[in-house]
């Protein structure tokens, strides 16, 4: 889907929402999506990081980007120990942290998810494993499945130097092990500010489970989380609610 086709007024729902709401022949829509390269986003069984970090305190935070934030948010909302997962924009300025502007691909922002978690329940290393394994495909440069542009890049926005160091080491570990058929293109961008997305983007997967985009692109990620990480998975998602 082109960036221009995704531009909307801030007061209007997302183009993905409009696209889904206008479908009158669901089978035709399903056929359309089936010809897209969905197999490239299949979950991958990978080893855990050989090292981890010990974060103290009751809460820690990090930001992940990997395509449309609907699916990334939906995955982390089903991870035990995650206390909040908010969709938003990271990498650019506050003045351009809006959906219709980010959709141009020229703002520096990536659709991202700020993950707040209890490090005594789930570690940063475990979150990284889930991120690379089921949340997105880290070998796709500036796109994920049907969504193309720098706003859909695979990026980690670490909150601390320790997170950045572990993320770099884990990428090297996975590349050395040839865990993926192609080289990982995930970037690490430190020192960037996260800006929450518009309210209509929050909890989108949970609130709209029958939208074709969600059914085809994102629900399989949650199912993969349950299958591959049964001890980390929780059926009850932690929702954002009203920002």
Secondary structure in CASP SS format (residue, H / E / C, confidence):
PFRMAT SS
TARGET T0000
AUTHOR 0000-0000-0000
METHOD secondary structure of the structure
MODEL  1
X C 1.00
X C 1.00
X C 1.00
X H 1.00
X H 1.00
X H 1.00
X C 1.00
X C 1.00
X C 1.00
X C 1.00
X C 1.00
X C 1.00
X C 1.00
X C 1.00
X H 1.00
X H 1.00
X H 1.00
X H 1.00
X H 1.00
X H 1.00
X H 1.00
X C 1.00
X C 1.00
X C 1.00
X C 1.00
X H 1.00
X H 1.00
X H 1.00
X H 1.00
X H 1.00
X H 1.00
X H 1.00
X H 1.00
X H 1.00
X C 1.00
X C 1.00
X C 1.00
X H 1.00
X H 1.00
X H 1.00
X H 1.00
X C 1.00
X C 1.00
X C 1.00
X C 1.00
X C 1.00
X C 1.00
X C 1.00
X C 1.00
X C 1.00
X C 1.00
X C 1.00
X C 1.00
X C 1.00
X C 1.00
X C 1.00
X C 1.00
X C 1.00
X C 1.00
X E 1.00
X E 1.00
X E 1.00
X E 1.00
X E 1.00
X E 1.00
X E 1.00
X C 1.00
X C 1.00
X H 1.00
X H 1.00
X H 1.00
X H 1.00
X H 1.00
X H 1.00
X H 1.00
X H 1.00
X C 1.00
X C 1.00
X E 1.00
X C 1.00
X C 1.00
X E 1.00
X E 1.00
X E 1.00
X E 1.00
X E 1.00
X E 1.00
X E 1.00
X E 1.00
X E 1.00
X C 1.00
X C 1.00
X C 1.00
X H 1.00
X H 1.00
X H 1.00
X C 1.00
X C 1.00
X H 1.00
X H 1.00
X H 1.00
X H 1.00
X C 1.00
X C 1.00
X C 1.00
X C 1.00
X C 1.00
X C 1.00
X C 1.00
X E 1.00
X E 1.00
X E 1.00
X E 1.00
X E 1.00
X E 1.00
X E 1.00
X E 1.00
X C 1.00
X C 1.00
X C 1.00
X C 1.00
X C 1.00
X C 1.00
X H 1.00
X H 1.00
X H 1.00
X H 1.00
X H 1.00
X H 1.00
X H 1.00
X H 1.00
X H 1.00
X H 1.00
X H 1.00
X H 1.00
X C 1.00
X C 1.00
X C 1.00
X C 1.00
X C 1.00
X C 1.00
X C 1.00
X E 1.00
X E 1.00
X C 1.00
X C 1.00
X E 1.00
X E 1.00
X C 1.00
X H 1.00
X H 1.00
X H 1.00
X C 1.00
X E 1.00
X E 1.00
X E 1.00
X E 1.00
X C 1.00
X C 1.00
X C 1.00
X H 1.00
X H 1.00
X H 1.00
X H 1.00
X H 1.00
X H 1.00
X H 1.00
X H 1.00
X H 1.00
X H 1.00
X H 1.00
X H 1.00
X H 1.00
X H 1.00
X H 1.00
X H 1.00
X C 1.00
X C 1.00
X C 1.00
X C 1.00
X C 1.00
X C 1.00
X C 1.00
X C 1.00
X C 1.00
X C 1.00
X E 1.00
X E 1.00
X C 1.00
X C 1.00
X C 1.00
X C 1.00
X C 1.00
X E 1.00
X E 1.00
X E 1.00
X C 1.00
X C 1.00
X H 1.00
X H 1.00
X H 1.00
X C 1.00
X C 1.00
X H 1.00
X H 1.00
X H 1.00
X H 1.00
X C 1.00
X C 1.00
X C 1.00
X C 1.00
X H 1.00
X H 1.00
X H 1.00
X H 1.00
X H 1.00
X H 1.00
X H 1.00
X H 1.00
X H 1.00
X H 1.00
X H 1.00
X H 1.00
X H 1.00
X H 1.00
X H 1.00
X H 1.00
X H 1.00
X C 1.00
X C 1.00
X C 1.00
X C 1.00
X E 1.00
X C 1.00
X C 1.00
X C 1.00
X C 1.00
X C 1.00
X C 1.00
X C 1.00
X C 1.00
X C 1.00
X C 1.00
END
